């Protein structure tokens, strides 16, 4: 019996080692995957997911609120970005893995909240104001009133889907009617303007044009790095060195998307004393990365070491800026000279928020302006409970006053859905782990042997052997069935 128990335990030890080794392998995709775009629709959202084999690596869509379920109108994308390929070594130069892709999950959203009427007193086409870290207007040109899109009751049209070559397009419309005006003089507290109870913004119409597709690409370039790890306590590994190597060519599926929305405002009731009426439509861009806590510590630090932390790139009166806009101190508005704000790191792009400068006001072609007011660090929590750490950009679009205003901004981006690469030849992460497992195996073997002897001696003293207990001791099926990865 002792021999059988020892043999069984040795088998379990070998399986444990095999599980540890196998658990290091990384699936990176293969040619021939069947990617499709699945549409999910609800009362206040439309989601579009890139799916293969039941798993999704990227999605985009639109969400909105209502008077019963407050929420800013928002366009968003969530994608799994592969930012680099690595060869990983321990501090003694022993290889740990080859062709290991490093990825991070990124969210980018553009939210629309309020539309203000203001007096462009200096005629610069901007809503001159300063906002503090709490969203309060500290200093501003005269602002009269606003409508709030977060509590509008939207009429939602049917989703129209069409195929165009390799891409699929969708279109639907949101319409809110008779929006109430709120008094801007009591910000940030929302209060109805009592003198205007009989006046309403006739309607806001947003028509969304969405397009997406997948394509297999060959010979795409991705940065490659040699990573050296330092052994810490137990299984913890720290990032020691990162060396840039030549770029690596990869094959794989790329998913791309674009969301454009034509918005029009009809029937704004301007204040009689406003001699240079303009409208300011707020937008909030949110961008952030999510790194699962079960990732090794060195992977969590890797992207910061290579400069792949998220930043916003835009042009204003001073020139080009590449910043994460995490200062919470009040700042004055900046007029944007390029019609986009791009988000990403040194090597990859997370997406961009873009618009055209042409705007139609009462049937005439005119120019609009865009501005950034401030940025602030933030943590975004998605509907699955995942935290995305990043920052927020607050700004707005400025339109000349008119009865009927039409404009069309959008967001777009692409994601490497999968990478084709040779399967990685895996060894144990480092020799210390191998020795550690062998020590634990030896100790447990001694403990089991002593326990067996103690049980055998007690059975001899009692003059019997408990066959039921003996059967349970030999039954390792439950242990084999456990997930040890």
C-alpha positions as CSV (number, residue, x, y, z in Angstrom):
1,X,0.0,0.0,0.0
2,X,2.9,2.3,0.8
3,X,4.4,1.7,-2.6
4,X,1.1,2.6,-4.4
5,X,0.7,5.8,-2.4
6,X,4.2,6.9,-3.1
7,X,3.8,6.1,-6.8
8,X,0.5,8.0,-6.9
9,X,2.0,11.0,-5.3
10,X,4.9,11.1,-7.7
11,X,2.5,11.0,-10.6
12,X,0.6,14.0,-9.1
13,X,3.9,15.8,-8.7
14,X,4.9,15.3,-12.3
15,X,1.4,16.4,-13.4
16,X,1.7,19.5,-11.2
17,X,5.0,20.4,-12.9
18,X,3.4,19.8,-16.3
19,X,0.5,22.1,-15.5
20,X,2.9,24.8,-14.4
21,X,4.9,24.6,-17.6
22,X,1.8,24.4,-19.8
23,X,0.2,27.4,-18.1
24,X,2.9,29.6,-19.5
25,X,2.0,29.2,-23.1
26,X,0.3,32.0,-24.9
27,X,-2.3,31.6,-27.6
28,X,-1.7,34.1,-30.4
29,X,-4.2,33.1,-33.0
30,X,-3.9,31.4,-36.4
31,X,-4.9,32.0,-40.0
32,X,-8.4,30.9,-41.0
33,X,-10.1,32.2,-37.9
34,X,-13.8,33.1,-38.6
35,X,-14.3,36.6,-37.2
36,X,-17.8,38.0,-37.3
37,X,-19.5,41.1,-35.9
38,X,-22.3,40.4,-33.4
39,X,-24.9,43.1,-32.8
40,X,-26.3,43.5,-29.2
41,X,-29.3,45.9,-28.8
42,X,-30.9,47.1,-25.6
43,X,-33.2,49.9,-24.4
44,X,-30.3,52.4,-24.1
45,X,-27.5,50.9,-26.1
46,X,-26.3,49.3,-29.4
47,X,-23.1,47.3,-29.1
48,X,-21.1,45.7,-32.0
49,X,-18.5,43.0,-31.0
50,X,-15.8,41.4,-33.0
51,X,-16.2,37.7,-32.1
52,X,-14.2,34.5,-33.0
53,X,-14.8,31.2,-31.3
54,X,-17.1,32.7,-28.7
55,X,-14.5,35.2,-27.6
56,X,-14.4,38.9,-28.3
57,X,-11.3,41.1,-28.4
58,X,-12.9,44.4,-29.5
59,X,-16.2,46.1,-29.4
60,X,-17.7,49.5,-30.1
61,X,-21.1,51.1,-29.9
62,X,-23.4,53.8,-28.6
63,X,-25.1,54.4,-25.2
64,X,-27.6,57.0,-24.1
65,X,-29.7,57.9,-21.0
66,X,-33.2,58.9,-20.3
67,X,-35.3,60.8,-17.7
68,X,-35.6,57.5,-15.8
69,X,-32.0,56.3,-16.3
70,X,-29.7,59.3,-16.4
71,X,-26.6,59.0,-18.5
72,X,-24.5,61.0,-21.0
73,X,-24.9,60.2,-24.6
74,X,-21.7,58.4,-25.5
75,X,-19.8,56.6,-28.3
76,X,-17.2,54.1,-27.2
77,X,-14.7,51.4,-28.2
78,X,-13.0,48.8,-26.2
79,X,-10.1,46.9,-27.8
80,X,-7.4,44.5,-26.9
81,X,-4.2,46.2,-28.2
82,X,-1.1,44.1,-28.9
83,X,1.7,46.6,-28.2
84,X,4.9,44.6,-28.6
85,X,6.5,41.2,-29.1
86,X,9.1,40.1,-26.5
87,X,11.8,37.6,-25.8
88,X,12.0,37.1,-22.0
89,X,15.1,36.0,-20.1
90,X,15.9,35.6,-16.4
91,X,18.8,37.5,-14.8
92,X,21.2,34.6,-15.6
93,X,20.4,34.9,-19.3
94,X,18.3,31.8,-19.4
95,X,15.3,32.0,-21.8
96,X,11.8,32.1,-20.4
97,X,9.8,32.6,-23.5
98,X,10.0,33.7,-27.1
99,X,7.5,35.5,-29.3
100,X,5.4,36.6,-26.3
101,X,2.9,39.3,-27.2
102,X,2.2,42.0,-24.6
103,X,-1.3,43.3,-24.8
104,X,-3.5,45.8,-22.9
105,X,-7.2,46.4,-23.0
106,X,-8.1,50.0,-23.8
107,X,-11.3,52.0,-23.7
108,X,-12.0,55.2,-25.7
109,X,-15.2,57.1,-25.5
110,X,-16.7,60.4,-26.6
111,X,-19.5,61.7,-24.4
112,X,-21.9,64.6,-25.2
113,X,-23.6,66.3,-22.2
114,X,-24.9,69.8,-22.4
115,X,-25.5,72.5,-25.0
116,X,-25.0,76.1,-23.8
117,X,-26.0,79.5,-25.3
118,X,-23.4,82.1,-24.7
119,X,-22.5,85.6,-26.0
120,X,-19.3,85.5,-28.0
121,X,-18.5,89.0,-26.9
122,X,-15.0,89.2,-28.3
123,X,-15.9,87.4,-31.6
124,X,-13.1,84.8,-31.4
125,X,-15.4,81.9,-32.0
126,X,-14.6,80.4,-28.5
127,X,-16.6,80.1,-25.3
128,X,-13.9,81.8,-23.2
129,X,-14.0,80.2,-19.7
130,X,-12.1,78.5,-17.0
131,X,-13.3,75.3,-15.3
132,X,-12.0,74.0,-12.0
133,X,-11.3,70.4,-11.0
134,X,-15.0,70.0,-9.9
135,X,-16.5,71.1,-13.2
136,X,-17.5,74.6,-12.0
137,X,-17.2,77.6,-14.3
138,X,-14.7,79.9,-12.5
139,X,-14.6,82.6,-15.2
140,X,-16.5,82.8,-18.4
141,X,-18.2,84.9,-21.1
142,X,-21.8,85.4,-20.4
143,X,-23.7,82.1,-20.5
144,X,-27.4,82.2,-20.4
145,X,-28.9,78.8,-20.4
146,X,-28.4,75.2,-21.5
147,X,-30.1,71.9,-22.3
148,X,-29.0,68.6,-20.8
149,X,-28.8,65.6,-23.1
150,X,-28.3,63.1,-20.3
151,X,-32.0,63.2,-19.2
152,X,-33.5,63.5,-22.7
153,X,-36.1,60.9,-23.7
154,X,-34.8,59.6,-27.0
155,X,-36.9,58.2,-29.8
156,X,-34.8,55.3,-31.3
157,X,-35.2,54.3,-34.9
158,X,-34.7,50.8,-36.3
159,X,-31.2,49.7,-37.0
160,X,-30.5,49.5,-40.7
161,X,-27.7,47.1,-41.8
162,X,-25.9,46.9,-45.1
163,X,-22.9,45.1,-46.5
164,X,-20.3,47.0,-48.5
165,X,-17.5,44.7,-49.7
166,X,-15.6,43.5,-46.7
167,X,-17.3,45.9,-44.4
168,X,-20.7,46.2,-42.8
169,X,-22.5,49.5,-42.1
170,X,-25.3,50.3,-39.8
171,X,-27.4,53.4,-39.4
172,X,-29.9,54.5,-36.7
173,X,-31.3,57.8,-35.4
174,X,-31.9,59.3,-31.9
175,X,-34.4,62.2,-31.6
176,X,-35.2,64.2,-28.5
177,X,-38.0,66.7,-28.6
178,X,-39.0,69.7,-26.5
179,X,-35.9,69.8,-24.3
180,X,-36.2,72.1,-21.3
181,X,-33.8,75.0,-20.7
182,X,-31.8,75.2,-17.5
183,X,-30.4,78.3,-15.8
184,X,-26.7,78.5,-16.4
185,X,-26.2,81.1,-13.6
186,X,-26.6,78.5,-10.9
187,X,-24.1,76.0,-12.2
188,X,-23.2,73.3,-11.2
189,X,-26.7,72.9,-9.6
190,X,-29.3,72.1,-12.2
191,X,-32.4,74.2,-12.0
192,X,-35.2,75.0,-14.5
193,X,-35.2,78.5,-15.8
194,X,-38.5,79.7,-14.4
195,X,-38.8,82.6,-16.9
196,X,-38.7,80.2,-19.9
197,X,-41.2,77.4,-18.9
198,X,-43.1,77.9,-22.1
199,X,-40.0,77.8,-24.4
200,X,-38.3,74.5,-25.5
201,X,-35.6,73.5,-27.9
202,X,-37.7,71.9,-30.6
203,X,-35.6,68.9,-31.2
204,X,-32.1,67.4,-31.3
205,X,-31.5,64.8,-34.0
206,X,-28.5,62.5,-34.1
207,X,-28.1,60.1,-37.0
208,X,-25.3,57.5,-36.4
209,X,-23.4,56.0,-39.2
210,X,-21.3,53.0,-38.1
211,X,-18.9,50.9,-40.2
212,X,-16.7,48.0,-39.3
213,X,-14.8,45.1,-40.9
214,X,-12.1,42.5,-40.4
215,X,-9.2,41.9,-42.7
216,X,-6.3,39.4,-42.6
217,X,-3.0,41.3,-43.0
218,X,0.5,40.0,-43.7
219,X,3.8,41.6,-43.0
220,X,2.6,44.1,-40.4
221,X,5.3,45.5,-38.2
222,X,5.3,45.4,-34.4
223,X,8.0,46.6,-32.0
224,X,10.1,43.8,-30.5
225,X,12.0,44.0,-27.2
226,X,14.4,41.8,-25.2
227,X,13.2,41.7,-21.6
228,X,15.3,40.7,-18.6
229,X,13.6,39.8,-15.4
230,X,14.9,39.9,-11.8
231,X,13.8,37.2,-9.4
232,X,12.0,38.5,-6.3
233,X,10.4,36.6,-3.4
234,X,8.6,33.4,-4.4
235,X,7.2,33.5,-7.9
236,X,7.4,37.4,-8.2
237,X,9.5,38.7,-11.1
238,X,10.5,42.3,-11.5
239,X,11.4,44.1,-14.7
240,X,15.2,44.6,-14.8
241,X,16.1,45.6,-18.4
242,X,14.3,46.3,-21.6
243,X,16.2,46.5,-24.9
244,X,14.8,47.5,-28.2
245,X,15.4,45.0,-31.0
246,X,14.5,45.1,-34.7
247,X,10.8,45.3,-35.5
248,X,9.1,42.0,-36.1
249,X,6.8,41.2,-39.0
250,X,3.5,39.5,-38.0
251,X,0.4,38.3,-39.7
252,X,-3.1,38.4,-38.2
253,X,-6.6,39.8,-38.3
254,X,-7.2,43.5,-37.9
255,X,-10.6,44.8,-36.9
256,X,-11.4,48.4,-37.8
257,X,-14.4,50.6,-36.9
258,X,-15.7,54.2,-37.3
259,X,-18.7,55.9,-35.7
260,X,-19.9,59.2,-37.2
261,X,-22.9,61.1,-36.0
262,X,-24.7,63.9,-37.8
263,X,-26.3,66.1,-35.2
264,X,-28.7,68.9,-35.8
265,X,-30.3,71.4,-33.4
266,X,-33.6,73.0,-34.4
267,X,-35.4,75.9,-32.8
268,X,-33.1,77.3,-30.1
269,X,-34.8,80.3,-28.3
270,X,-32.0,82.9,-28.0
271,X,-32.0,85.6,-25.3
272,X,-33.1,89.0,-26.6
273,X,-30.1,90.7,-25.1
274,X,-27.6,88.3,-26.7
275,X,-26.1,90.4,-29.5
276,X,-23.6,87.8,-30.7
277,X,-25.3,84.4,-30.0
278,X,-23.4,81.2,-30.2
279,X,-23.8,77.6,-29.0
280,X,-21.2,75.5,-27.1
281,X,-21.7,71.7,-27.2
282,X,-19.7,70.0,-24.5
283,X,-17.7,66.8,-25.1
284,X,-15.8,64.5,-22.7
285,X,-13.3,62.1,-24.1
286,X,-12.3,59.3,-21.8
287,X,-9.3,57.0,-22.5
288,X,-7.8,54.3,-20.2
289,X,-6.1,51.0,-20.0
290,X,-7.1,47.9,-18.1
291,X,-4.4,45.4,-17.0
292,X,-5.8,42.3,-15.2
293,X,-4.4,42.0,-11.7
294,X,-3.4,38.4,-12.4
295,X,-0.9,39.6,-15.0
296,X,2.8,39.3,-13.8
297,X,4.1,42.5,-12.2
298,X,6.7,43.0,-14.9
299,X,4.0,43.1,-17.6
300,X,2.2,45.8,-15.7
301,X,5.3,48.0,-15.8
302,X,6.5,47.1,-19.3
303,X,4.3,49.4,-21.3
304,X,5.3,52.4,-19.1
305,X,9.0,51.5,-19.6
306,X,8.7,51.6,-23.4
307,X,6.6,54.8,-23.4
308,X,3.3,53.1,-24.2
309,X,1.3,54.9,-21.5
310,X,-1.7,56.7,-23.0
311,X,-1.4,60.3,-24.2
312,X,-3.4,62.8,-26.2
313,X,-2.0,64.5,-29.2
314,X,-3.5,67.7,-30.5
315,X,-2.5,71.1,-32.0
316,X,-3.5,74.5,-30.5
317,X,-2.2,78.1,-30.8
318,X,1.2,77.2,-29.3
319,X,1.9,74.1,-31.4
320,X,1.6,70.3,-31.0
321,X,1.0,68.8,-27.6
322,X,1.5,65.2,-26.5
323,X,0.3,64.9,-23.0
324,X,-1.9,62.9,-20.7
325,X,-3.6,66.1,-19.4
326,X,-3.6,64.9,-15.8
327,X,-3.3,68.3,-14.2
328,X,-6.4,69.1,-12.1
329,X,-5.6,72.8,-11.8
330,X,-7.9,75.2,-13.6
331,X,-6.8,76.1,-17.1
332,X,-7.9,78.4,-19.9
333,X,-9.4,77.1,-23.1
334,X,-7.2,76.1,-26.0
335,X,-8.4,76.5,-29.6
336,X,-7.7,73.4,-31.6
337,X,-6.2,74.0,-35.1
338,X,-6.3,70.4,-36.3
339,X,-9.6,68.7,-36.6
340,X,-8.8,65.7,-34.4
341,X,-7.4,64.5,-31.0
342,X,-5.4,61.3,-31.3
343,X,-4.9,58.9,-28.4
344,X,-2.1,56.3,-28.0
345,X,1.5,55.6,-27.0
346,X,4.8,55.6,-28.8
347,X,4.1,52.6,-30.9
348,X,0.3,52.1,-31.1
349,X,-2.7,54.2,-31.6
350,X,-5.8,53.7,-29.4
351,X,-8.1,55.8,-31.7
352,X,-9.0,59.3,-32.5
353,X,-11.8,61.8,-32.0
354,X,-12.3,63.9,-35.2
355,X,-14.7,66.3,-36.8
356,X,-15.0,68.6,-39.8
357,X,-14.9,72.4,-39.6
358,X,-17.8,72.9,-41.9
359,X,-21.1,73.5,-40.3
360,X,-24.5,74.4,-41.9
361,X,-26.4,77.2,-40.1
362,X,-29.9,78.0,-41.5
363,X,-28.8,76.6,-44.9
364,X,-25.6,78.5,-45.1
365,X,-22.1,77.0,-45.0
366,X,-20.1,78.4,-42.1
367,X,-17.1,77.5,-39.9
368,X,-17.2,76.1,-36.4
369,X,-14.4,75.9,-33.9
370,X,-13.3,73.3,-31.3
371,X,-11.5,73.8,-28.0
372,X,-10.0,71.9,-25.1
373,X,-10.7,73.3,-21.7
374,X,-9.0,70.9,-19.3
375,X,-8.0,67.3,-18.5
376,X,-8.0,65.3,-15.4
377,X,-6.9,61.8,-14.2
378,X,-9.8,59.3,-13.8
379,X,-10.7,55.6,-13.5
380,X,-13.5,54.4,-15.7
381,X,-15.5,51.3,-14.7
382,X,-17.2,49.5,-17.5
383,X,-20.4,47.4,-17.5
384,X,-18.3,44.3,-16.7
385,X,-16.8,45.8,-13.6
386,X,-13.3,46.3,-15.1
387,X,-11.4,49.4,-14.1
388,X,-9.7,51.4,-16.9
389,X,-7.0,53.8,-15.6
390,X,-6.4,56.9,-17.7
391,X,-7.6,60.4,-18.1
392,X,-10.5,62.6,-19.3
393,X,-10.4,65.5,-21.8
394,X,-13.1,68.2,-21.5
395,X,-13.8,70.5,-24.4
396,X,-16.5,71.6,-26.8
397,X,-17.7,72.5,-30.3
398,X,-18.6,76.2,-30.9
399,X,-21.4,77.0,-33.5
400,X,-22.6,80.3,-34.8
401,X,-26.1,81.0,-33.5
402,X,-29.0,80.0,-35.8
403,X,-32.4,78.2,-35.9
404,X,-31.1,75.1,-37.7
405,X,-27.5,73.9,-37.1
406,X,-26.0,70.7,-38.6
407,X,-22.6,69.2,-38.0
408,X,-20.9,65.7,-38.1
409,X,-18.0,64.6,-35.8
410,X,-16.9,61.0,-35.2
411,X,-14.5,58.5,-33.6
412,X,-12.6,55.7,-35.3
413,X,-9.8,53.2,-34.6
414,X,-8.5,49.7,-35.4
415,X,-7.3,46.7,-33.3
416,X,-5.1,43.8,-34.0
417,X,-7.6,41.0,-33.2
418,X,-5.1,38.2,-33.4
419,X,-1.4,37.5,-34.1
420,X,-0.1,34.5,-36.0
421,X,3.3,33.4,-34.7
422,X,5.2,30.2,-34.2
423,X,4.1,28.4,-31.0
424,X,6.5,29.4,-28.2
425,X,8.9,26.8,-26.9
426,X,8.4,26.9,-23.2
427,X,10.6,26.0,-20.3
428,X,10.0,26.7,-16.7
429,X,9.9,30.5,-15.9
430,X,13.2,30.2,-14.1
431,X,15.2,27.5,-12.4
432,X,14.3,28.8,-8.9
433,X,10.7,27.8,-9.6
434,X,11.7,24.3,-10.7
435,X,13.8,23.9,-7.5
436,X,11.0,25.3,-5.4
437,X,8.5,22.8,-6.8
438,X,10.9,19.9,-6.3
439,X,11.4,21.0,-2.6
440,X,7.7,21.2,-2.0
441,X,7.2,17.8,-3.7
442,X,9.9,16.3,-1.5
443,X,8.5,17.8,1.7
444,X,4.9,16.7,0.8
445,X,6.2,13.2,0.0
446,X,7.9,12.9,3.5
447,X,4.7,14.2,5.1
448,X,2.5,11.7,3.3
449,X,4.9,8.9,4.2
450,X,4.9,9.8,7.9
451,X,1.1,10.1,7.9
452,X,0.8,6.7,6.2
453,X,3.1,5.1,8.8
454,X,1.1,6.7,11.6
455,X,-2.2,5.4,10.1
456,X,-0.7,1.9,9.5
457,X,0.5,1.7,13.1
458,X,-2.9,2.8,14.5
459,X,-4.6,0.2,12.4
460,X,-2.3,-2.6,13.7
461,X,-3.0,-1.5,17.3
462,X,-6.8,-1.5,16.7
463,X,-6.6,-4.9,15.0
464,X,-8.4,-3.8,11.8
465,X,-8.1,-1.8,8.6
466,X,-10.7,0.7,7.4
467,X,-11.2,-0.3,3.8
468,X,-13.4,2.7,3.0
469,X,-10.7,5.2,4.1
470,X,-8.2,3.2,2.1
471,X,-10.3,3.6,-1.1
472,X,-10.6,7.3,-0.6
473,X,-6.9,7.7,-0.2
474,X,-6.2,6.0,-3.5
475,X,-8.8,8.1,-5.4
476,X,-7.0,11.1,-6.9
477,X,-9.6,11.9,-9.6
478,X,-10.7,15.0,-7.7
479,X,-7.1,16.3,-7.5
480,X,-6.5,15.7,-11.2
481,X,-9.7,17.5,-12.1
482,X,-8.7,20.7,-10.3
483,X,-7.5,23.7,-12.3
484,X,-3.9,24.3,-11.1
485,X,-3.0,26.9,-13.7
